[in-house]
């Protein structure tokens, strides 16, 4: 199992390729009966999600750069997260595992400034 830590977002090429492979497969499955093509490719969506977590850019800023609405960026990030979590290849350690280990972490701070509902 590969551990994907957002706080130290350093994705190596094989990991990035594996993520893209999983997302491409999910995208083909989702659109196998057709449908309107998205303005954002699967690669664009992955880069948006990684950039969002790494650089702490706002969704408005990313949307402007890609020429889409903020809602599209939010949906892209949510879709990427859901597909990668559902696949199970990428996972964070469970709370129980973190509590068992003697790593000295006492407080975890999560930046949830821009969460679409």
N, C-alpha and C positions, 0 to 999 in steps of 0.2 A: 504494500500500500504506500502510495506517495503522499507525503504530508504537504499541504498547500498553506503556507503561512502568509496572511495578508499583510501583517505588520512589516515583514521583511520580504517584500515582493520581488524575488529574484527568480525568474522563470528561465530555466535552461531550454535550449532548442528542442531536445527530445520531449521534454514535458509540454512545451508549447505545441509541438506537432501532435502529441497524443490528445491534448485538449481539443485542438482543431479537428482531429479525426472523429472524436466523440460527437462534437457539435455538428459536423457535416452529416454524419449518420442520422442524428436526431432531426436535422433539418429536412433531409430527404424523406424520412419517415413521415414527418409532419405535412409535407407538401406532395406526397406521392399521388394524390388525386388532383393535383393542380392547385390553382389559387393565384391571387395576385402576387407578383414578385415584390419583395421588400426593397426599399431604397438602400438599405444597409445589407451588405453581404455578411455571411457568417464570420469571415475574417475581420470585417469592420466591427462587428458586435463584440468579438473577443478582444480586440485591441481597445475598444471603448471601455469594456469592463475592467481590463487590467490597468488602463490609464486612470480610470476613475478611482480605483483603490490605491494606486501607487502615488499619484500626484495630488489627490484630494481636490481635483478640479470640480467645478459645479456642473450640473447637468445642462444648465443653460449655455455654458461656455462650450461644452462638447457638442451640443446640438447646433450651435452656431457654426462650429468648425465643419460639421458634416452636412449642414444644410437641411436639417430636419427639426421637428419640434422636440421639446424637452420630454414629452410623453414617450416618444419613440426611443429615446436614450434610456429612460427608466424601464421601459418594456424589454429592451435589449439586455440590459444588465440583469433584470429579474429572470429572463429566459435562460441566459447563460448559467446563472447560479443554479436554477432548478435542474437543468439538464446535467450539469456536472455533479450535483449532489445526488441525483437519482441514479446516475451511472455507478457511483460508489468507488471509482478509481481514486478520486481526490477527496480527502477527508481530514478534518482536524481531529486531534485526539479528544476522546470523550472527557467530560468533567470528572468522572470517576478515575480515569487514567491520570489526569493532571493532579488530582488530589493524592493519589498513591505515590507519584514520583516526588522526589525530594529536590525540586528545582528552585525553591525559594520564592516562587511567584505568590504574592499575597493579594495583589489588587490587579484587576484587569479593567482597562478603560476602553470603551467602544465608542467610536465616533459615529453617531447615527443622525447627524445634522440634517441630511437630505434624504429622507426615506419617503417614497411615494406610497400611498395606500390605495 
